[in-house]
């Protein structure tokens, strides 16, 4: 197996492979290494709390039916 090592800055979902023509139509194994990954912020308890769905009001023959108010969810 031949190894080709290169470094690049990831700015999108695609990475340009140097000397691509040599690898075209061949099976390769891709390994991505990063010196340091940014830490993900902890998920707060407030963001885990159930929230009412944000849906538009439904109209039926001119009558407007509202969705369940947020107060009902808070007491559930």
C-alpha positions in Angstrom: 0.0 0.0 0.0 1.2 3.5 -0.9 0.9 6.4 1.6 0.4 10.0 0.5 0.5 12.5 3.4 -0.6 16.1 3.1 -2.0 18.8 5.3 -4.8 21.2 4.5 -7.3 23.6 6.1 -10.8 22.3 6.1 -13.1 25.1 4.9 -16.0 23.0 3.5 -17.1 19.4 3.2 -14.7 18.6 0.3 -10.9 18.2 0.5 -8.7 18.4 -2.6 -6.4 15.4 -2.9 -2.9 16.1 -4.2 -1.9 14.0 -7.2 -5.5 12.8 -7.6 -4.8 11.3 -11.0 -2.6 8.6 -9.4 -5.5 7.5 -7.2 -8.3 7.8 -9.6 -10.4 4.5 -10.0 -8.5 2.9 -7.1 -9.6 1.7 -3.7 -8.2 3.9 -0.9 -8.5 4.2 2.9 -8.9 7.8 4.1 -7.8 8.7 7.7 -8.4 12.2 9.1 -6.3 13.3 12.0 -6.6 16.6 13.9 -4.2 18.0 16.4 -7.0 19.5 18.5 -10.7 19.4 18.2 -12.8 22.3 19.5 -14.7 21.4 22.6 -18.4 21.2 22.2 -20.3 23.4 24.6 -22.2 21.4 27.2 -26.0 21.0 26.6 -27.9 22.9 29.2 -30.9 21.5 31.0 -33.1 24.3 29.5 -32.3 23.2 26.0 -33.3 19.6 26.8 -36.7 20.7 28.1 -39.8 19.9 26.0 -41.0 22.8 24.0 -44.2 23.2 22.1 -44.1 22.8 18.3 -44.0 26.0 16.3 -46.8 25.4 13.8 -49.1 27.9 12.1 -52.7 28.3 13.1 -55.1 25.9 11.2 -58.0 27.4 9.4 -61.2 25.4 8.7 -64.1 27.1 6.9 -63.0 30.5 8.3 -62.7 29.4 11.9 -59.2 29.5 13.4 -58.1 26.8 15.7 -55.1 27.7 17.7 -52.4 25.3 18.8 -51.9 24.3 22.5 -50.5 27.3 24.4 -47.0 27.1 26.0 -48.5 27.2 29.5 -50.0 23.8 29.0 -46.6 22.3 28.1 -44.9 23.9 31.1 -47.3 22.2 33.5 -46.9 18.8 31.9 
